[in-house]
Amino acid sequence: MAYLRIALAQTNPVVGDLSANTDSLVGWTRQAAERGAHLVVFTEMFLTGYPVEDLVLRTSFVDASIATLERAAVRLAEEGLGDLPVVVGYVGRANLAPRTGQPKGAPLDAAAVLYQGRVATRTAKHHLPNYGVFDEYRYFVRGDRLPIFRLHGVDVAIAVCEDLWQDGGPVAVVGRAGAGLLVVPNASPYEKEKDDFRLELVARRAREAGCALAYANQVGGQDELVFDGHSLVVDDSGELVARAGQFREELLVTDLELPVSEAEPGTFPYDAGDGSIITVERLVLSEEPVEIAEPITGPIAERLDDTGEVYHALVLAVRDYVTKNGFRSVILGLSGGIDSALTATIAADAIGPDQVHVVLMPSRYSSAHSVSDAEELVRRQGLHSRIVPIGQIVDAFEKEIELSGLAAENLQARVRGMTLMSLSNEHGHLVLTTGNKSELATGYSTLYGDSAGGFAPIKDVPKSLVWTLSRWRNAHTGDGFLLRVDEPIPENSISKEPSAELRPDQRDTDSLPPYEVLDRLLDDYVEKDMGSAELVAAGHDPALVTRVIRLVDQAEYKRRQYPPGPKITPKNFGRDRRLPITNRWREAAG
């Protein structure tokens, strides 16, 4: 047996910023070297960021990725880090002739080992996910090589992300070819309760492969996706050895006692168990085992509770969307209600209260407590605020165009949206939209009004969860948030009955069922794709099923025009759920 000290670089790359990502690679590798690591593992497509979507169809982008990889190997050696092997993800290219149905240029979701100033070996993802938020058949061709490199006498194999999630392929081959350690670069997006399954999966694959497994996962926000990190290491029995924290960058370092290999170098074909052949390439970087005087184990970071996970995901998503897109500040309408209160709090926790601007825009229908609740939140959190009464603006519009009913109500929302967008143009703020998933599902929003903005932090958060998150945040001060105040959200904003306040004595329940009822139905219809008969069989009221299905289906055109927002559920409105706008299919009454 021999020891290896491995370092998993749980990092937050920026899509398309190959230079900054290379700098980050060198910086994290230096930290690993200072901590005595023998191997550093970065995340999937780290050099390019992930996901890069249609950028991979540009020859110039793939060329730049490959060139960056080779320069990174040289730079590591020049900076005295060349003897520390680095596993890193990038976009590569397969040597395939063009053909119909194949992505342009045959890109690869690739990983490489950088060692002593060169690219020692390369591999690529074999299983390409094509479900949920993933479209990888559109972007990549699959890999068919499994490198196993010897490091200080231990054989180390590499698989990439989805190869762990699917049966057959590289992981199955590792079990037959033999290795002491399997390292897996990942960019696995967050969604609620996914981590429970992830740990079980990693443990099971380790047992199947018969070796220890190191799972390095990306962290950070990228448009609609949030990556939670929580990188981990298990031994060959699937027992958890080390685990990084969630939603933060971290270098996870631990020692593993692993078997010494005497297998001969060379290339060997294996049946992958999925109808394909994978070629195992064995190579030697170093034979001599190393001694570690005092082996280290762990750490094993505690997991956040379910609500805390969601809140941290939303904060990280806002922070990265703002900073990675070059904004310095945000602006939003603050009504005194719970949705805008939670959105403002998330923003303050993400980028600091001094960078959050809120606008109170009372109308003739706004209650006194709406303004006072909004002002109390501003006082507690120290946000920048201003009051822009919209009554006279609405009156001026109505002098020129006669409106009534819903059109008059929507005018108020559109005046507010225009006000926020104008202040955004004037001062460079990013407008945050404050609508929740329940409203978005049922069309309870106004195009070019409360739907206007650049990012929608609670777009994937059902209304009932909005209240839960607000109470959770009021009970948790600190936790790494930039807003350090007790109970940042006024209790009255949480406890009062929700209302859009667009007409006298309006309540949300005038148009929608109680949210605890609505959200259960929406979960079954949207998340689980149940049809009308299935919904009724599941216990939902038949009349309500018919009504809610109609609302959801008719609002598709609105959702297409809504800003992006972070995915936290198994099926968000965006990359996950794709329905035609022009569509005459209607569910039969249950």
N, C-alpha and C positions, 0 to 999 in steps of 0.2 A: 504493500500500500504506500501511497505518497500523498502529500498535502499540496493543494493548490489554493492560493488566496485569490478569489475572484471579486471583481468590482462591477456592479451593475450601475450604469450611468442613466438614472431616471431623469430625463432631460426634456426641455421644452424648446424644440427647434422652431424656426420661422419658415414657413413655406416660401420657397424661391430665393431665400437669402443664403446662398451657398457659402459666401465668404464669412458671414457671421456664424453660421453653423460650424464651419471649419475651425474658427477661433474657439468656439465653445468645445469642440472635440479636443483640441489641444489642451485647453484649460482643465477639463475634467480628467483627461488622461494624466496630466501632471499631478493632480490631486491623488489619483489612484496610485501613481508611482510613489508619492510621498508616504502613502499608507501601506506600502510594501506589496501591492497587488502583483500577481503573475499574469493576469488576463483581465482586460476591460471589455465589457459588452455594452454597446449602445443600442438604440432602439431602431425599429424598422424605418427605412428610408430617412435616416437622421440627417444626412447631408443635404437632402433636398427639402425636408419637411414632408409631412403626410397629413391628409391626402393632397396630391398635386393635380388631380383630375386631368383635364385635357392638355395640361402642360406637357405630359409625357408623349403627346402626339406631335410635338415640335422637335424636329431633329436637333435644333440648336440647344434646346434644354437638355436632352439626353446627352449630347456631346459635352455640354458643360458639367453635367453630373459625373460622367466618367473621368473627365480631365481633373475635376476637383478631387475625386477619390485618389488619383495617382499623385497629385500634388500634396494631398494630406499625408500620404505615406512618406514622401520625401521630407516634408516639414517636421513630422514627428521625429525622424532620425536626426535632422539638423538641430533640433532642440533637445537632443539627448534622451529622447523617449523611444527610440527605435527598437530597443530590445524588449519592450513591453508589448506583446501582441494585442491588437485592438480589433474587435469585431464590430463592424458598422454597416448600417443599411444605406443604400443609394439606389438610383435608377440606372440600370444597365441596358444592354441590348443583346438580343439573340442573333446569331448568324443564320437567319432564315430568309429565303426568297419571298418577296411580296406575294400575297394571294388574297382573294376576296374573303372577307370576314375576319381577317387577321388585323389587329391594331397596327396602324401605320408605324413602320420602323421596328416592329417586334420588340417593344420595350419589356424589360424585366424588373420585377420588384425584387431587387437583388441585395445581397450582403457579401461582404468581403472581409478577409483577415489582412490587416496591415502589419508588416513585420520587417524590421531592419531596412527601412526605406523603400519597400516595394509592396506590391499587392501579391501576397503569398498564395491566395486561393480565392475563388469566387463561387457563389451559389445563388439560387433564386427561388422564390416561393413556387411551390408545386401546386398546391390547392388554391384556386383563385375564387374568393367569395363573390357571389352574385345575388345577394339577398339584402333586405333591409337597406342600409345606407351605402352598401358596397356595389360597385359596378365594374369589378376588375376584369371581367371578360372583355369589356370595352377598351381597357387600357393596356393589358399585359398579355404576354404569352407565358406559359408555365415553364418552370425550370425542371430539369431532369437529372441534376447532379447533387450528390451529398458528400461534401468534403468532411473528412475526419482527420484532424491534424493532431500530431503528438506534441504535447507540451510538458516538459519535465517528466517524461515517461508516461503521462496520462493521455489517452485518446479522447479528443473533444470533437463532438459533432455539432453541426449547425442546421437548424430548421427555422423557418420564418413564419411567424404569427399564425395564419390560418392552417398551416401544416399541423399545428397542434390541435386544432379544433375538429379536423376531419379524420375519419378512419383511413387507414392505408397511407401510402406515400412515405415521406422521409422518416417519420417517427416509427412506423412499422419496420422499415428497413434497419433503423438503428438497433432495434431489438434483436435482429438476426445478425447484423454485421458486427455488433459489439462496440461499445464505447463506455468510457468511465463517466462522461459528463455530456449532456445535451444542453446547448445554449440556444435560446430562442428570442431574437429581437422582435418586439411587438409594437403595434400602434392600435390598441384595442380600445374603442370608445366606451365611455361610461354610459350606463343606464341603470336605473334603480334595480338593486338586488342582483346585479350581474356578478358581483364579486363572490357571492356564495358559490355560484356555479364554476367560476374561474378557478378557485383554489382546488375544488374537487377534481376538475378536469386536469390540472397540472399534476396533481398527485397520481391520478389514474394513468396518465401518459408516462410518468416516471416509472411506475411499476411495469407497464407494458414494454418500455424500452430497456428496463433492467439497469437503469443508471440514474445518477443525480440529474436534476433538471434546474436550470436557471432561466427565469422568465423576466426579461427586462422590458418594461412597458413605458410608453411615452406619457408625458404629462403636459397639460396646457389646453388652451382653447383654439379652435380653428373653425371659424365661421359657425356652422350649426353644431359641430362636434366638440365634446369636451373629453379629454383623456385624463384619467384619474391616477395614473401611476400604479402604486401598490405592487411594485415589482416583488418577486419572491423567489426563494430557493428551497427546493425540497430534496431529500435524499432518495436513494433508490427504492425505499419502501413507501415513498410518498409523504414522509413525515416532514412537517414544516421546520426549516432550519433558520431562515431569515426572511424578513418582510419589510419593505420600505413603507413610508407613510403615504397618505393619499393627498392628491391635489397640490403637491409641492415637489420641487426639484430636490434630488438627493443622490448621493453616492452610497449605495448599499454594498458593504464590504464584509465578506465572511470567508472562513476557511472550510475546506471540504477535504475529508480523507477519502481518496479514490484509488481504484485498482491500477497497478502498473501494467501496461500493455506490451506484448511482444509480437503483435501482428506485423506482417510484412507490408511495406509500402507498395503501392500499385493501384490499378483501377480494376473494379470488379462490378459486373452487372447484377442487379437484384430485381426480382419481381416485386413491384410496389404494392401488390394486393388490390390495386384499383384499375387493372387493365393496362398499366404502363410499366416501363422499365426505368429504374433509377440506377445511375452509375455512381458507385462509391469510389471516391478518390482519397486514398490514404497518403499522407505526407508527414514528414518529420520536421518539426521546428527545433526541438531540443529533447534529448533522451534522459539527461541526468535528473533524477528527482532532487527536490530541494528540501531542506530541513527548516521547520518552523519551531522555534524554541517554546513559544507560548501561543498555541492556536487560539483564534478568536471565533466565537459563535454569535449568531444574531447580528443585529437586534431584530426583534419581532415587534413591529409597530402595532399599537392597538388600532382597531378599526373604528371609524366613526359610526354613530348610530344612523339609522336609515334616513331620518330627517336631516341630520347634520351633513350626511353625504350630499344630499340634493342641494342644500344651501351652499356648501363649499363649491359644488360644481357650478352653480349660477354665478357666484362671485368670481371664480377663476375665468369663466366664459366672458363676463363683462370686462374684466381687467385686460385679458389678452385681445379681445376685439378692439378695445379702445387703443391700447398701446401699439399693437402690431399694425394697426391701420393709421397710425400717426396722429391720432387725436390727443388732446391734452385735457379735455373737459367734456362733460355731458350736460344736457338740459332735458327737463321733462315737465309735464304739467302735473301739479300737485293739487288734488281735489279734496283731500281730507279723508278719502276712502281708503280701503285696505290695499287695493292693487297698486295705486301710485305710492302709497306709503312703503310697501314692501320693495317696490322697484327702486325708490330713492335710497332705501337702506342698503340694498345690495350694491348699488353704485358707490355709496359712501364707503362701504367695507372694501370695495374693489380698488378704488383709485383715490380715496381720501375725501372727506367732506368738503375740503376747500376747492375741489375740482368739480363739485356737483352744484348745478344751478337749477332752481325750480321756479316755476311760474304759477301763481295762483290766478285763476281766470274765472271769477264768479260771474254768474248771470242772474237774471231776475228770479230764477227758480232755485238758486243756491241757498241752502239753509245756513243759518248763522253758525251752527256747529261745524259745517264743512270748512269754512274759513278758519275758525278757531282751532280745529284739529290739525289743519295743515300748518298753521302758524306755530302750534305747539311742537310738531315734529321738527320744523326748522329750528326752533329754539333748542331742542334737545340735541340735535345733531350738528348744529353750526353750519348749515348749508347757506349758500347764496340764494336769496329769494327776491322776488318782485311781484307786485300785484298789478294785473292788467285786466280791469273790468271789461267784459265783452258786450255789455248791454247796448251801448251806443253804436258799436260796430255792427251788431246784428240789426239794430233798428235802421241804420243807414242802408243796409242791404235790402231789407224788407220794404223800404220806400220805393225801391226800383223794381223789385220782383215780388209779386204776391205769393206767399207760401203758407201752407197750413199743415197740421197734423205731423206726420213723420218727416216730411220735407223740412218743416220749420225746426223740428228737434235736431235733425242732422245738420242744419245750418250752424247751430251753436257749436257742435263738435268740429265742424270744418273751420270755423273762425278760430277755434283754439288750435287746431292743427296748423293753420296758416300762421298764427302768431309764433308758435314754436319754431316752425321752419324758417320764418323770417329772422328770428333771433339767432338761429343756427347759422344762417348765411352771414349775418352781421358779425358774429363773434367767433365762428369756427367751432361751436359746440356740436357734438354728436347728439342727435335727438333719440332718446329712449322712449319706446312705445310701451304702454303699461297694461295692455290687454292680456287676459289669461286664456288658458286652453278651452275652458268651458264656453267662454264668450266667442272665441274664434271658431269653435266647432259649430255653434248654433247661429253664427252670423250676427251676433249681438255686438256689432261694432259699425263704425261709419267709415266708408272709404274716403280717403283724403281728409279724414278728421282725426279721430282717436287712433286710427291705424297708420297715420303718417309718422315716419321716423326712419332711423337707420339701423336700429337693433332693438329686439324685443326680448328682454331678459326672462319674462315669465310666460312666454308664448306656449311652452309645453307643460305648464303647471296648472292642473285643474283647480277650480276655485276653492274646493274644500281643502286642498293642499296649501293654497295661499294662506289660509288662516293658520294651519298647522305650522308652516314655516315662520310665520310672524310671531307666534307664541314661542317657538323654539329659539328664535333670535333674541327675543326679549329675556330669555332665561340664560343666554350664553354671552357673556362679555369676554373679550379677548379672542381666543381661538385663532390668533394670527390676523384678525381683521384690522383694517386701518381706522375704523370708527370704534373708539374705545369709550363708550358710554353705556350706562345701565338702562335697560328698557328703552331703546331708541324709538320704538313705535308706540304712540299714545294708545292706551287701552280703548278709548272710545272709537278709534279707527278700526280696531279689531272687532269690537262687540256690537257696533250698530248695524242695523239692517242695510244691506247694500242698495244703492240707487244711482242711476246715471244723472238724476236731477236735470232732466231736459224738459219736464213739464211739472205742473203742480202735484205734489204728494206722490211722485213716481216711486215705485219700488221694482227691483229686478223681478220679483215674483209676479208682477203684472204681466210679464211676457214669458217668463221661464218657470219651470217647476222648481221647488226647493233644490239647492245645489247638491245636497247629500243624495237626493234621488236622481237628479240629472247626471251627476258624475258617475254613478254606478252604471247607468244606462249607456253613457258615452264610452265608458271603458269597454263594455261588451261590444258595442257597435264599431267603434274606431280601433281600439287596440286588438280586439279578438276577431274582428270581421264577421260577427254573427249577423245572419239575416233576420228578417222580421219574425218568422216562425220560431227561430232559435231564441230570440230575445224574449218572446212571450213564454216559451217553454222554460226559460231561465227565471221566470217570476215577475217580469216587468209588465206593467199595465198596458194592455193592447192599444188603447187610445193614445197613451203617452208615447208608445213605440212608434206609431204612425206619425204623430206630430213631430217627434224629435228627428226621425229619419228624414222627414221632409225638410226640416230646418237645416240639418247638416248637409244634405245633398244640394240644396239650393245655394248654399254659401261657398261652394267650391271656388267660384270666381273671385270672391273676396280674399280667400286664403292665398290664392296665387299672387296677390298683390301686397301681401303682408311682408314686413321686414323679416329678415332671418332672426332666429333666436336659438338658444342652446337646447339640444335634445337631452332630456332626462328620463323619458319613458321609453318602453320598447317600440313604440310607434309614434313618431312626432308628425306634425303637419309640415311637410317639407320633403326631405330626402327619403323618408320611410314610406310615405303614403302618397300614391300617385293615381289620381282618378281623373277622367276626362271632365272638362267643363261642359262641353256640349254633349249631353248624355240624356237619353230618354228612358233609360232603365229605371224602374221604380220597384222597390220591394213590395211584394204582395202582402196584404194585411194578414197578420198572424192569426 
